[in-house]
Structure formats: structure tokens, C-alpha cells
Amino acid sequence: MKTKIEAKFKYCFKNESLMQEALTHSSFRDKKSYERLEFLGDRVLGLVIAKQLINYFPDENEGDLAKRHAALVQRKSLYKVASDLELGSLISLSENEAETGGRKKEAILADVVESLLGAIYLDGGYAEAEKIVIYLFDDMIKTQKAPPQDPKTKLQEYVQLNAKSLPVYKLVSQDGPSHAPIFEIEVSAPGLPSICAKDTSKRRAEKKAARLLLEHIEKTDK
């Protein structure tokens, strides 16, 4: 009989310990966590997505393919997959992590998608992992009508065109422990309000801030 996770992923594990490891957060007792499988799954996902993009868009250049790839493997896309599959309830977390909303955290849910792909690769090989990636991401690939533009690039082009200048990103604060810091980044540009955003990486915080400022611009330009 298939477990819930096997039914959701349409894959039956031969080695169930791999499946359990892929669903175990580092906060959960002394069990082996999903971090190593996540590392592997990230590479498997990236390779399969790259291959699919080459097949779907034979006339696009490397730059446009890279934009599509970055959008598909980003945390936000993985979080959407995990949310659609309702993976949060299946993750083994410490009581404290669960009480603080761990089952809905974007980072944890995105990591688990990658760790499960890594586990499937080890359990069934590349061909099986490829099938699952295509099953999970094919609709996302097909609905990308044009290569998505990075919010920082889009904001830079807007500011250059309208203010003959460039956006400025500044680190406002860094909180949390050294192994899990939270960065707050502020973006500013001439004639626009300064906007801040937080994330566990400076790069993602900058992108979030740029996206928020772009949303402000879109609202005020209407």
C-alpha cells in the first residue's frame, strides 16, 4: 500500500529509510536530516529542468534559458510545488519548530521537495527522478510564455530609463544566529520610496526588496 508521500509523488520507494530521511528536518531529535539529500536533489532538479528547457525552447539563447531555469528552480517555485502537494503535514519536525509554523515555512517546504527528489534519484535512478520532476514542473515550464525577468534587472532598467541612475542596495541589519542569519536589505532610487525586505540570504532579500518596489511603481503608475 502506498504511503501518502508516495501517492503524492506517484513513486513507490524500495528503501523507505530514504523517504523518511528526506522528510526529516534537522530539528527532529537525533534522526538523520534531509540536508544531504536536499544537496543532491538540487542538482538533479537543475539538470532535468535544463534538459526540458532545451527541448521545449530549441531556438532560445543561453541567456533566456538561464532566466527560465532560475525562475523554475527558485525557492518560490519549489514552495508552490510543496504547498500544492500539502507536504507540510508529512515533515518530521521538533515540537518547537512545528509550533513556530515550520510546516508552512517557505524554506523548509522548498528544501523537502529537493530532498525527496534526491531520495528518489538514489532509490530508483536518474530516469525515475526525471519522470517525477517532469510530473511536478511540466505545467510551470509550459506556462512560461516569455523568459521571466529578474526583479533586480527589471528595476535597474526602470530607474536607468526614468532617473538616469541606478538602484542602491544597503544592508540595514543582520539578526539571528551565525548559522541561520536574517538579512534586512533596503533598496532606494531617486524619486522613489526606500523599501526594505528580509530573507536568509542577502541575494534573496535584495530580490524581494526590488520586487516590492516594482509593485509600488506599478500601483502608482496606473
C-alpha atoms as an extended CHARMM CRD file, in Angstrom:
* protein
*
       222  EXT
         1         1  MET       CA              0.0000000000        0.0000000000        0.0000000000  PROA      1               0.0000000000
         2         2  LYS       CA              1.3490000000        3.4190000000       -0.9560000000  PROA      2               0.0000000000
         3         3  THR       CA              2.1540000000        5.9290000000        1.7610000000  PROA      3               0.0000000000
         4         4  LYS       CA              0.7570000000        9.4660000000        1.4770000000  PROA      4               0.0000000000
         5         5  ILE       CA              4.0380000000       10.8260000000        0.1600000000  PROA      5               0.0000000000
         6         6  GLU       CA              4.3280000000        8.0460000000       -2.4340000000  PROA      6               0.0000000000
         7         7  ALA       CA              0.7960000000        8.7420000000       -3.6230000000  PROA      7               0.0000000000
         8         8  LYS       CA              1.5070000000       12.4680000000       -3.9290000000  PROA      8               0.0000000000
         9         9  PHE       CA              4.7900000000       11.9400000000       -5.8080000000  PROA      9               0.0000000000
        10        10  LYS       CA              3.4900000000        8.9720000000       -7.8230000000  PROA      10              0.0000000000
        11        11  TYR       CA              6.5350000000        6.9330000000       -6.8270000000  PROA      11              0.0000000000
        12        12  CYS       CA              6.9840000000        3.8400000000       -4.6180000000  PROA      12              0.0000000000
        13        13  PHE       CA             10.1960000000        3.7090000000       -2.5850000000  PROA      13              0.0000000000
        14        14  LYS       CA             12.1250000000        0.4600000000       -2.4200000000  PROA      14              0.0000000000
        15        15  ASN       CA             14.1500000000        1.8360000000        0.5000000000  PROA      15              0.0000000000
        16        16  GLU       CA             11.7010000000        3.5490000000        2.8510000000  PROA      16              0.0000000000
        17        17  SER       CA             14.5080000000        4.8400000000        5.0740000000  PROA      17              0.0000000000
        18        18  LEU       CA             15.4740000000        7.2160000000        2.2510000000  PROA      18              0.0000000000
        19        19  MET       CA             11.9280000000        8.5480000000        2.1800000000  PROA      19              0.0000000000
        20        20  GLN       CA             11.9320000000        9.0720000000        5.9540000000  PROA      20              0.0000000000
        21        21  GLU       CA             15.2990000000       10.8300000000        5.8220000000  PROA      21              0.0000000000
        22        22  ALA       CA             14.0110000000       13.1280000000        3.0680000000  PROA      22              0.0000000000
        23        23  LEU       CA             11.1230000000       14.1770000000        5.3150000000  PROA      23              0.0000000000
        24        24  THR       CA             13.1580000000       14.7460000000        8.5000000000  PROA      24              0.0000000000
        25        25  HSD       CA             14.1230000000       18.2840000000        9.4980000000  PROA      25              0.0000000000
        26        26  SER       CA             17.3890000000       18.8630000000       11.3680000000  PROA      26              0.0000000000
        27        27  SER       CA             15.4320000000       19.9370000000       14.4710000000  PROA      27              0.0000000000
        28        28  PHE       CA             13.8410000000       16.4920000000       14.8990000000  PROA      28              0.0000000000
        29        29  ARG       CA             15.5490000000       14.5530000000       17.7210000000  PROA      29              0.0000000000
        30        30  ASP       CA             18.7000000000       12.6690000000       16.7320000000  PROA      30              0.0000000000
        31        31  LYS       CA             17.3930000000       11.4320000000       13.4030000000  PROA      31              0.0000000000
        32        32  LYS       CA             19.3300000000       11.8420000000       10.1580000000  PROA      32              0.0000000000
        33        33  SER       CA             18.0430000000       15.0130000000        8.4840000000  PROA      33              0.0000000000
        34        34  TYR       CA             17.2570000000       15.7830000000        4.8580000000  PROA      34              0.0000000000
        35        35  GLU       CA             20.1320000000       18.2130000000        4.2480000000  PROA      35              0.0000000000
        36        36  ARG       CA             22.4140000000       15.8610000000        2.2850000000  PROA      36              0.0000000000
        37        37  LEU       CA             19.5220000000       14.6330000000        0.1450000000  PROA      37              0.0000000000
        38        38  GLU       CA             18.4860000000       18.2390000000       -0.4520000000  PROA      38              0.0000000000
        39        39  PHE       CA             22.0090000000       18.9570000000       -1.7490000000  PROA      39              0.0000000000
        40        40  LEU       CA             21.6970000000       16.0710000000       -4.1980000000  PROA      40              0.0000000000
        41        41  GLY       CA             18.1120000000       16.8360000000       -5.1820000000  PROA      41              0.0000000000
        42        42  ASP       CA             19.0260000000       20.4150000000       -6.0360000000  PROA      42              0.0000000000
        43        43  ARG       CA             21.4710000000       19.1130000000       -8.6670000000  PROA      43              0.0000000000
        44        44  VAL       CA             19.0260000000       16.5440000000      -10.0260000000  PROA      44              0.0000000000
        45        45  LEU       CA             16.2930000000       19.1660000000      -10.3450000000  PROA      45              0.0000000000
        46        46  GLY       CA             18.6060000000       21.6220000000      -12.0610000000  PROA      46              0.0000000000
        47        47  LEU       CA             19.7580000000       19.0770000000      -14.6310000000  PROA      47              0.0000000000
        48        48  VAL       CA             16.2780000000       17.8160000000      -15.5150000000  PROA      48              0.0000000000
        49        49  ILE       CA             14.8560000000       21.3360000000      -15.8040000000  PROA      49              0.0000000000
        50        50  ALA       CA             17.7750000000       22.3770000000      -18.0320000000  PROA      50              0.0000000000
        51        51  LYS       CA             17.1640000000       19.3900000000      -20.3050000000  PROA      51              0.0000000000
        52        52  GLN       CA             13.4310000000       20.1380000000      -20.5330000000  PROA      52              0.0000000000
        53        53  LEU       CA             14.0810000000       23.7760000000      -21.3940000000  PROA      53              0.0000000000
        54        54  ILE       CA             16.4740000000       22.7690000000      -24.1830000000  PROA      54              0.0000000000
        55        55  ASN       CA             13.7330000000       20.5170000000      -25.5910000000  PROA      55              0.0000000000
        56        56  TYR       CA             10.8620000000       22.9970000000      -25.2350000000  PROA      56              0.0000000000
        57        57  PHE       CA             12.6690000000       26.1080000000      -26.4700000000  PROA      57              0.0000000000
        58        58  PRO       CA             15.1070000000       24.9900000000      -29.2070000000  PROA      58              0.0000000000
        59        59  ASP       CA             15.5330000000       28.4990000000      -30.6270000000  PROA      59              0.0000000000
        60        60  GLU       CA             16.2470000000       30.4090000000      -27.4060000000  PROA      60              0.0000000000
        61        61  ASN       CA             19.7290000000       31.5770000000      -26.4830000000  PROA      61              0.0000000000
        62        62  GLU       CA             21.5920000000       30.6210000000      -23.3240000000  PROA      62              0.0000000000
        63        63  GLY       CA             20.7050000000       33.8670000000      -21.5510000000  PROA      63              0.0000000000
        64        64  ASP       CA             16.9450000000       33.4060000000      -21.9480000000  PROA      64              0.0000000000
        65        65  LEU       CA             17.1620000000       29.7280000000      -20.9960000000  PROA      65              0.0000000000
        66        66  ALA       CA             19.0930000000       30.7170000000      -17.8680000000  PROA      66              0.0000000000
        67        67  LYS       CA             16.3240000000       33.1590000000      -16.8730000000  PROA      67              0.0000000000
        68        68  ARG       CA             13.6890000000       30.4600000000      -17.2700000000  PROA      68              0.0000000000
        69        69  HSD       CA             15.8180000000       27.9790000000      -15.3290000000  PROA      69              0.0000000000
        70        70  ALA       CA             16.4370000000       30.3720000000      -12.4350000000  PROA      70              0.0000000000
        71        71  ALA       CA             12.7130000000       31.0750000000      -12.0930000000  PROA      71              0.0000000000
        72        72  LEU       CA             11.7690000000       27.3910000000      -12.1130000000  PROA      72              0.0000000000
        73        73  VAL       CA             14.3000000000       26.2040000000       -9.5240000000  PROA      73              0.0000000000
        74        74  GLN       CA             13.9520000000       29.1750000000       -7.1720000000  PROA      74              0.0000000000
        75        75  ARG       CA             12.5860000000       28.6940000000       -3.6670000000  PROA      75              0.0000000000
        76        76  LYS       CA              9.2530000000       30.3110000000       -4.5580000000  PROA      76              0.0000000000
        77        77  SER       CA              8.5720000000       27.6950000000       -7.2680000000  PROA      77              0.0000000000
        78        78  LEU       CA              9.5710000000       24.8070000000       -5.0080000000  PROA      78              0.0000000000
        79        79  TYR       CA              7.3540000000       26.1980000000       -2.2550000000  PROA      79              0.0000000000
        80        80  LYS       CA              4.4110000000       26.2490000000       -4.6740000000  PROA      80              0.0000000000
        81        81  VAL       CA              5.0010000000       22.5890000000       -5.5430000000  PROA      81              0.0000000000
        82        82  ALA       CA              5.2090000000       21.6440000000       -1.8540000000  PROA      82              0.0000000000
        83        83  SER       CA              2.0850000000       23.6470000000       -0.9880000000  PROA      83              0.0000000000
        84        84  ASP       CA              0.0810000000       22.1220000000       -3.8370000000  PROA      84              0.0000000000
        85        85  LEU       CA              1.0610000000       18.6540000000       -2.5930000000  PROA      85              0.0000000000
        86        86  GLU       CA              0.4180000000       19.6170000000        1.0670000000  PROA      86              0.0000000000
        87        87  LEU       CA              3.8070000000       18.2790000000        2.1510000000  PROA      87              0.0000000000
        88        88  GLY       CA              3.9320000000       20.2890000000        5.3770000000  PROA      88              0.0000000000
        89        89  SER       CA              1.8970000000       17.7860000000        7.3700000000  PROA      89              0.0000000000
        90        90  LEU       CA              4.2780000000       14.9450000000        6.4350000000  PROA      90              0.0000000000
        91        91  ILE       CA              7.5410000000       16.5250000000        7.6330000000  PROA      91              0.0000000000
        92        92  SER       CA              9.1360000000       15.3600000000       10.8940000000  PROA      92              0.0000000000
        93        93  LEU       CA              9.8870000000       18.4870000000       12.9530000000  PROA      93              0.0000000000
        94        94  SER       CA             10.7510000000       19.2250000000       16.5570000000  PROA      94              0.0000000000
        95        95  GLU       CA              7.8170000000       20.3420000000       18.6880000000  PROA      95              0.0000000000
        96        96  ASN       CA              9.2320000000       23.8630000000       18.8900000000  PROA      96              0.0000000000
        97        97  GLU       CA              9.7520000000       24.1240000000       15.1130000000  PROA      97              0.0000000000
        98        98  ALA       CA              6.2240000000       22.8850000000       14.4790000000  PROA      98              0.0000000000
        99        99  GLU       CA              4.7420000000       25.3470000000       16.9890000000  PROA      99              0.0000000000
       100       100  THR       CA              6.5250000000       28.2690000000       15.3160000000  PROA      100             0.0000000000
       101       101  GLY       CA              4.9920000000       27.4900000000       11.9250000000  PROA      101             0.0000000000
       102       102  GLY       CA              7.6550000000       25.1970000000       10.4970000000  PROA      102             0.0000000000
       103       103  ARG       CA              5.1590000000       23.2290000000        8.4250000000  PROA      103             0.0000000000
       104       104  LYS       CA              4.3330000000       26.3580000000        6.4480000000  PROA      104             0.0000000000
       105       105  LYS       CA              7.8190000000       27.8810000000        6.1840000000  PROA      105             0.0000000000
       106       106  GLU       CA              8.8390000000       28.5160000000        2.6010000000  PROA      106             0.0000000000
       107       107  ALA       CA             12.4570000000       27.4640000000        3.1720000000  PROA      107             0.0000000000
       108       108  ILE       CA             11.5950000000       24.1260000000        4.8040000000  PROA      108             0.0000000000
       109       109  LEU       CA              8.9530000000       23.1750000000        2.2500000000  PROA      109             0.0000000000
       110       110  ALA       CA             11.2270000000       24.0750000000       -0.6680000000  PROA      110             0.0000000000
       111       111  ASP       CA             14.0740000000       22.0540000000        0.8690000000  PROA      111             0.0000000000
       112       112  VAL       CA             11.8430000000       18.9880000000        1.2570000000  PROA      112             0.0000000000
       113       113  VAL       CA             10.9020000000       18.9860000000       -2.4300000000  PROA      113             0.0000000000
       114       114  GLU       CA             14.6110000000       18.8490000000       -3.2850000000  PROA      114             0.0000000000
       115       115  SER       CA             15.3960000000       16.2380000000       -0.6310000000  PROA      115             0.0000000000
       116       116  LEU       CA             12.6380000000       13.9670000000       -1.9390000000  PROA      116             0.0000000000
       117       117  LEU       CA             13.9980000000       14.2900000000       -5.4690000000  PROA      117             0.0000000000
       118       118  GLY       CA             17.4370000000       13.3710000000       -4.1480000000  PROA      118             0.0000000000
       119       119  ALA       CA             15.9740000000       10.3580000000       -2.3520000000  PROA      119             0.0000000000
       120       120  ILE       CA             14.1320000000        9.2120000000       -5.4780000000  PROA      120             0.0000000000
       121       121  TYR       CA             17.3410000000        9.5240000000       -7.5060000000  PROA      121             0.0000000000
       122       122  LEU       CA             19.2200000000        7.2870000000       -5.0380000000  PROA      122             0.0000000000
       123       123  ASP       CA             16.3270000000        4.8520000000       -4.7420000000  PROA      123             0.0000000000
       124       124  GLY       CA             15.3040000000        4.4950000000       -8.3770000000  PROA      124             0.0000000000
       125       125  GLY       CA             17.9480000000        6.1740000000      -10.5180000000  PROA      125             0.0000000000
       126       126  TYR       CA             18.0020000000        9.1730000000      -12.8200000000  PROA      126             0.0000000000
       127       127  ALA       CA             15.1740000000        8.0220000000      -15.1050000000  PROA      127             0.0000000000
       128       128  GLU       CA             12.7140000000        7.7820000000      -12.2060000000  PROA      128             0.0000000000
       129       129  ALA       CA             13.7900000000       11.1320000000      -10.7770000000  PROA      129             0.0000000000
       130       130  GLU       CA             13.4180000000       12.7080000000      -14.2140000000  PROA      130             0.0000000000
       131       131  LYS       CA              9.8400000000       11.4200000000      -14.5080000000  PROA      131             0.0000000000
       132       132  ILE       CA              8.9280000000       12.9720000000      -11.1560000000  PROA      132             0.0000000000
       133       133  VAL       CA             10.4960000000       16.3440000000      -11.9760000000  PROA      133             0.0000000000
       134       134  ILE       CA              8.6030000000       16.4530000000      -15.2770000000  PROA      134             0.0000000000
       135       135  TYR       CA              5.3780000000       15.4790000000      -13.4990000000  PROA      135             0.0000000000
       136       136  LEU       CA              5.8410000000       18.2430000000      -10.9030000000  PROA      136             0.0000000000
       137       137  PHE       CA              7.2070000000       21.0500000000      -13.0900000000  PROA      137             0.0000000000
       138       138  ASP       CA              5.9880000000       20.4930000000      -16.6500000000  PROA      138             0.0000000000
       139       139  ASP       CA              2.9480000000       22.7660000000      -16.3360000000  PROA      139             0.0000000000
       140       140  MET       CA              5.1360000000       25.5270000000      -14.9100000000  PROA      140             0.0000000000
       141       141  ILE       CA              7.5350000000       25.2100000000      -17.8370000000  PROA      141             0.0000000000
       142       142  LYS       CA              4.7440000000       25.2870000000      -20.4170000000  PROA      142             0.0000000000
       143       143  THR       CA              3.0730000000       28.3570000000      -18.9060000000  PROA      143             0.0000000000
       144       144  GLN       CA              6.2520000000       30.4530000000      -19.1770000000  PROA      144             0.0000000000
       145       145  LYS       CA              5.2610000000       32.4000000000      -22.2830000000  PROA      145             0.0000000000
       146       146  ALA       CA              8.4220000000       34.5120000000      -22.2330000000  PROA      146             0.0000000000
       147       147  PRO       CA             11.6720000000       34.3250000000      -20.2620000000  PROA      147             0.0000000000
       148       148  PRO       CA             10.9680000000       35.8650000000      -16.8290000000  PROA      148             0.0000000000
       149       149  GLN       CA             12.9770000000       38.9140000000      -15.8800000000  PROA      149             0.0000000000
       150       150  ASP       CA             14.8480000000       39.0960000000      -12.6050000000  PROA      150             0.0000000000
       151       151  PRO       CA             13.2610000000       41.8400000000      -10.4210000000  PROA      151             0.0000000000
       152       152  LYS       CA             16.6430000000       43.4930000000       -9.8250000000  PROA      152             0.0000000000
       153       153  THR       CA             17.2890000000       43.7000000000      -13.5690000000  PROA      153             0.0000000000
       154       154  LYS       CA             13.7880000000       44.9950000000      -14.2340000000  PROA      154             0.0000000000
       155       155  LEU       CA             14.1070000000       47.6560000000      -11.5220000000  PROA      155             0.0000000000
       156       156  GLN       CA             17.5300000000       48.7000000000      -12.7850000000  PROA      156             0.0000000000
       157       157  GLU       CA             16.1900000000       49.1960000000      -16.3130000000  PROA      157             0.0000000000
       158       158  TYR       CA             13.2760000000       51.2740000000      -14.9890000000  PROA      158             0.0000000000
       159       159  VAL       CA             15.4930000000       53.5160000000      -12.8530000000  PROA      159             0.0000000000
       160       160  GLN       CA             18.0340000000       53.9620000000      -15.6510000000  PROA      160             0.0000000000
       161       161  LEU       CA             15.2840000000       54.9760000000      -18.0660000000  PROA      161             0.0000000000
       162       162  ASN       CA             13.3880000000       57.3010000000      -15.7230000000  PROA      162             0.0000000000
       163       163  ALA       CA             16.0680000000       58.7270000000      -13.4380000000  PROA      163             0.0000000000
       164       164  LYS       CA             19.3340000000       58.1830000000      -15.3380000000  PROA      164             0.0000000000
       165       165  SER       CA             20.6280000000       56.4560000000      -12.2240000000  PROA      165             0.0000000000
       166       166  LEU       CA             20.8670000000       53.0320000000      -10.5570000000  PROA      166             0.0000000000
       167       167  PRO       CA             19.0900000000       51.4560000000       -7.5680000000  PROA      167             0.0000000000
       168       168  VAL       CA             21.1670000000       51.2840000000       -4.3900000000  PROA      168             0.0000000000
       169       169  TYR       CA             21.0110000000       48.2510000000       -2.0830000000  PROA      169             0.0000000000
       170       170  LYS       CA             22.0970000000       48.6290000000        1.5370000000  PROA      170             0.0000000000
       171       171  LEU       CA             22.3390000000       46.1180000000        4.3850000000  PROA      171             0.0000000000
       172       172  VAL       CA             20.1800000000       47.5470000000        7.1820000000  PROA      172             0.0000000000
       173       173  SER       CA             20.5680000000       44.7750000000        9.7460000000  PROA      173             0.0000000000
       174       174  GLN       CA             21.6290000000       41.1860000000       10.3260000000  PROA      174             0.0000000000
       175       175  ASP       CA             19.8600000000       39.2270000000       13.0530000000  PROA      175             0.0000000000
       176       176  GLY       CA             19.7070000000       35.6560000000       14.2600000000  PROA      176             0.0000000000
       177       177  PRO       CA             22.4300000000       33.0680000000       14.9430000000  PROA      177             0.0000000000
       178       178  SER       CA             25.5080000000       32.8150000000       12.7160000000  PROA      178             0.0000000000
       179       179  HSD       CA             24.3060000000       29.5440000000       11.1580000000  PROA      179             0.0000000000
       180       180  ALA       CA             20.8800000000       30.9980000000       10.2760000000  PROA      180             0.0000000000
       181       181  PRO       CA             21.1550000000       34.7750000000        9.8430000000  PROA      181             0.0000000000
       182       182  ILE       CA             18.3130000000       37.0290000000        8.7130000000  PROA      182             0.0000000000
       183       183  PHE       CA             19.3680000000       39.9020000000        6.4690000000  PROA      183             0.0000000000
       184       184  GLU       CA             17.3690000000       43.0980000000        6.0490000000  PROA      184             0.0000000000
       185       185  ILE       CA             18.1280000000       44.9260000000        2.8060000000  PROA      185             0.0000000000
       186       186  GLU       CA             16.9680000000       48.4050000000        1.7960000000  PROA      186             0.0000000000
       187       187  VAL       CA             16.6470000000       49.4500000000       -1.8390000000  PROA      187             0.0000000000
       188       188  SER       CA             16.4420000000       53.1040000000       -2.8350000000  PROA      188             0.0000000000
       189       189  ALA       CA             16.3710000000       55.0980000000       -6.0610000000  PROA      189             0.0000000000
       190       190  PRO       CA             15.8310000000       58.7740000000       -6.9910000000  PROA      190             0.0000000000
       191       191  GLY       CA             12.1730000000       59.7870000000       -6.8240000000  PROA      191             0.0000000000
       192       192  LEU       CA             11.0640000000       56.5030000000       -5.2550000000  PROA      192             0.0000000000
       193       193  PRO       CA             10.4440000000       55.4580000000       -1.6390000000  PROA      193             0.0000000000
       194       194  SER       CA             13.0210000000       53.2890000000        0.1140000000  PROA      194             0.0000000000
       195       195  ILE       CA             11.7470000000       49.7710000000        0.7060000000  PROA      195             0.0000000000
       196       196  CYS       CA             13.1330000000       47.0050000000        2.9290000000  PROA      196             0.0000000000
       197       197  ALA       CA             12.8780000000       43.2300000000        2.7630000000  PROA      197             0.0000000000
       198       198  LYS       CA             14.2320000000       40.3330000000        4.8330000000  PROA      198             0.0000000000
       199       199  ASP       CA             15.4820000000       36.8610000000        3.9720000000  PROA      199             0.0000000000
       200       200  THR       CA             18.0390000000       34.2700000000        4.9960000000  PROA      200             0.0000000000
       201       201  SER       CA             20.3110000000       35.3110000000        2.1140000000  PROA      201             0.0000000000
       202       202  LYS       CA             21.3430000000       38.8010000000        1.0240000000  PROA      202             0.0000000000
       203       203  ARG       CA             20.6640000000       37.9880000000       -2.6120000000  PROA      203             0.0000000000
       204       204  ARG       CA             17.0820000000       36.8880000000       -1.9920000000  PROA      204             0.0000000000
       205       205  ALA       CA             16.4700000000       39.8650000000        0.2930000000  PROA      205             0.0000000000
       206       206  GLU       CA             17.6540000000       42.1950000000       -2.4830000000  PROA      206             0.0000000000
       207       207  LYS       CA             15.3230000000       40.4990000000       -4.9580000000  PROA      207             0.0000000000
       208       208  LYS       CA             12.4060000000       40.7640000000       -2.5460000000  PROA      208             0.0000000000
       209       209  ALA       CA             13.0770000000       44.4590000000       -1.9820000000  PROA      209             0.0000000000
       210       210  ALA       CA             13.3200000000       45.0650000000       -5.7390000000  PROA      210             0.0000000000
       211       211  ARG       CA             10.0710000000       43.1690000000       -6.3140000000  PROA      211             0.0000000000
       212       212  LEU       CA              8.2630000000       45.2080000000       -3.6400000000  PROA      212             0.0000000000
       213       213  LEU       CA              9.4860000000       48.4670000000       -5.1510000000  PROA      213             0.0000000000
       214       214  LEU       CA              8.3730000000       47.3340000000       -8.6130000000  PROA      214             0.0000000000
       215       215  GLU       CA              4.9280000000       46.5410000000       -7.1970000000  PROA      215             0.0000000000
       216       216  HSD       CA              4.7950000000       50.0600000000       -5.7320000000  PROA      216             0.0000000000
       217       217  ILE       CA              5.7590000000       51.5220000000       -9.1170000000  PROA      217             0.0000000000
       218       218  GLU       CA              3.0710000000       49.5020000000      -10.9100000000  PROA      218             0.0000000000
       219       219  LYS       CA              0.3940000000       50.7220000000       -8.4780000000  PROA      219             0.0000000000
       220       220  THR       CA              1.3830000000       54.3890000000       -8.6990000000  PROA      220             0.0000000000
       221       221  ASP       CA              1.7980000000       54.3330000000      -12.4930000000  PROA      221             0.0000000000
       222       222  LYS       CA             -1.7750000000       53.1360000000      -13.0760000000  PROA      222             0.0000000000
